[in-house]
Amino acid sequence: MKNPFVRGLAVMIGGASAFFSVYQGGSWSIVLIALVFFFLAAFIRAESDDTTIFIIASGEVLVIAVGAASFWAGVIAQCSVIGLVLEDRECLADSRGRSFFALYCIVTFTGAFIFDLANQVLLLFLAVTAVVAGAAIIFAGVQEIQERRMYSGVKK
């Protein structure tokens, strides 16, 4: 079941990071437009797959706009967008999903801290991109297997 409190909290965190990034400088009009699209995508009433695509598209535009002004506000906005996507896909319904999201946020902040301190970021960026892509493929594969088992009637 989708929780409107969690959805509202994720949108408020994304909005707060956007407003803090505007305070630090940058183009406020682009951030404001991205924030409006993110709000609209988060509260649109459509099929779950459509909503997820809108949230990801508008959220990543928000992350890029916010990250251009403030690196750390962009990281917080990214965690907010991922949290909203996971909530939309109902992955945060149990404690296992919430613990994976907390782990994701910890890894994201650790990676951002390393990127912030690193001198050469290209190799580090490629390594992180490969790990994230591999994890996403594994996660999607496991979720697909679980859905097939659920619909075929096989018990755990």
NORLINUR-V128845 format. One record per pair of residues at least 24 apart in sequence whose ideal C-beta (glycine too) atoms are under 7 Angstrom apart, sorted by the first residue. I is the first residue (numbers start at 1). J is the second residue. D is the distance in Angstrom with one decimal. If there is no record, write none. Layout:
BEGIN
i=I j=J d=D
i=I j=J d=D
END
This chain:
BEGIN
i=1 j=93 d=6.9
i=2 j=87 d=6.7
i=2 j=88 d=7.0
i=2 j=90 d=6.5
i=3 j=87 d=6.7
i=6 j=87 d=4.9
i=6 j=92 d=6.6
i=7 j=42 d=6.2
i=7 j=84 d=6.5
i=7 j=87 d=5.8
i=10 j=80 d=5.0
i=10 j=83 d=4.7
i=10 j=84 d=4.1
i=10 j=87 d=6.4
i=11 j=39 d=6.2
i=11 j=42 d=4.8
i=11 j=84 d=6.8
i=13 j=76 d=6.6
i=13 j=80 d=4.3
i=14 j=38 d=5.8
i=14 j=62 d=6.1
i=14 j=77 d=5.2
i=14 j=80 d=4.0
i=14 j=81 d=6.5
i=17 j=66 d=5.6
i=17 j=73 d=4.2
i=17 j=76 d=4.4
i=17 j=77 d=4.3
i=17 j=80 d=6.8
i=18 j=62 d=6.4
i=18 j=66 d=5.3
i=18 j=77 d=6.8
i=20 j=70 d=6.7
i=20 j=73 d=5.2
i=21 j=66 d=4.3
i=21 j=69 d=3.9
i=21 j=70 d=4.2
i=21 j=73 d=4.1
i=22 j=69 d=6.7
i=24 j=69 d=5.6
i=24 j=70 d=4.6
i=25 j=69 d=5.7
i=26 j=68 d=5.8
i=26 j=69 d=2.9
i=30 j=65 d=4.8
i=31 j=65 d=4.7
i=31 j=66 d=6.1
i=31 j=69 d=6.8
i=34 j=58 d=7.0
i=34 j=61 d=4.7
i=34 j=62 d=4.2
i=34 j=65 d=4.3
i=35 j=62 d=6.1
i=37 j=61 d=6.6
i=38 j=62 d=4.6
i=42 j=84 d=6.0
i=48 j=88 d=6.5
i=51 j=88 d=5.6
i=52 j=85 d=5.9
i=52 j=88 d=5.2
i=52 j=89 d=6.2
i=55 j=81 d=6.9
i=55 j=84 d=5.5
i=55 j=85 d=5.5
i=55 j=88 d=6.0
i=56 j=85 d=6.0
i=59 j=84 d=6.8
i=71 j=116 d=6.5
i=75 j=108 d=6.2
i=75 j=109 d=6.5
i=75 j=112 d=4.5
i=78 j=108 d=6.6
i=79 j=105 d=4.9
i=79 j=108 d=5.8
END
